[in-house]
Amino acid sequence: FIGSEIVRSDDITRDPRYRHNEPYRGMPEGHLPVRSYLAAPVVSRSGQVIGGLFFGHAEVGVFTERSEGLLAGLAAEAAVAIDNYRLVEALERELTQRRTAERELAESETRLRLATEAADIGTWDFDLTTGALKWDAKCKQLFGLPADAEVTYDGTFLVGLHPDDRDATEAAVRQALDPNGSGRFDVEYRTIGIEDHLERWVSAAGRAVFQDGKAVRFIGTVIDITAPKLAEDGLRELKDRLQEQVEAEVERRAQAEEALRQAQKMEAVGQ
């Protein structure tokens, strides 16, 4: 059971090691008679004893050196078979776990996609190590691009920004990627559709991922806020028009009051 060597004995009952192994001191009650004894450990590739082969015979002197050699080969084959079986089992478990993880990941990605589509949110992922920029269809739409368009930071993102917002937005990106900063990106900016030339308002929120004091990834979301911005501009224009109308009405009333005062003065002089 220790696995240090093969045990071969012509008469195990006369062997000095006999009756010294727990839990039995000798053969258990009712065991077939054993005199000749041959046992070999089954040892895995890692050196762990994973089993044993045990042979006994009622007569003495039955097992020879050839028997010992044959048993050693059989024990080695058994070890290989058991190791291979365990490897197959481990591989099957790993494959099952991987399939489960892949299925859960796919389900999670589907839920995220449905959630972002329902919320009308676009996503972006910028690998700063390779320079690869990934946008989903919604993000591309906000820059006036089709879903299958290829995108880059300089050739797409910066080009698609409204000229009046480009410097401030690029500065916000640099600040987010600064190791000494917060790593956060929270900006509103306008885009000019690269292909459709439409102006849109976008609210972007992101975060930089740092490794060894250097930004290696930049991810975030974008939301189309054009409608609220237009509504806000409309309300501002309406407020300005109302203010102008109020000021005009105040001026008109002031003029009317002044004319009334003048008339009253003339009436008093006439009286």
Order of alpha helices (4+ residues) and beta strands (2+ residues): beta-beta-beta-alpha-beta-beta-alpha-alpha-beta-beta-beta-alpha
